[in-house]
């Protein structure tokens, strides 16, 4: 179930990125931290000055696991997603995204 939630949250982050090159309103709200019911920090989202998601830091206080997603952009579109697993580095990987015209 955790993996399913993780995948859904990642897809929502990717889908929520706009293809529009226009500036976003300054008052736009973004998710910055997610806590569980015991007030443990589970995820932290870091954005650029253009409100583009650049990093997602996740922690699991129960299993003592942590990982990051780092996002790179090219022409206001995600071009690279880097997954870093601090407990199991053999699962680290990079996803390159290419767009057609």
C-alpha positions, 0 to 999 in steps of 0.5 A, a space after each residue: 500500500 505504501 508503494 501504491 501511495 508513493 507512485 500516486 503521489 509521484 504521478 500527481 507531482 509530475 502531472 501537476 507540472 504545467 506545460 504553459 510557459 506563462 508565470 504562475 500567480 504569486 499566491 499559489 499554494 503548494 504542498 511543502 510538508 506531509 506529516 502522519 497522524 503522530 506528527 512525524 514528518 513523512 515527506 518534504 517538497 522543495 520548489 524553485 522560485 518558479 514553483 517547480 518541484 525540484 526535490 522530494 525528501 521522504 522519510 519513514 520513521 517506523 522503518 528508518 528508511 529515507 529517499 529523495 526524488 530530484 527533478 530537473 527541468 528543460 524549457 519548463 518541462 521535467 527532463 530528468 528524475 533522479 531517485 536516491 535511496 539512502 538505505 538501499 543504494 542499489 535501487 538508485 536510478 535516473 529517468 530521462 524524459 524526452 518530448 516530441 514536438 
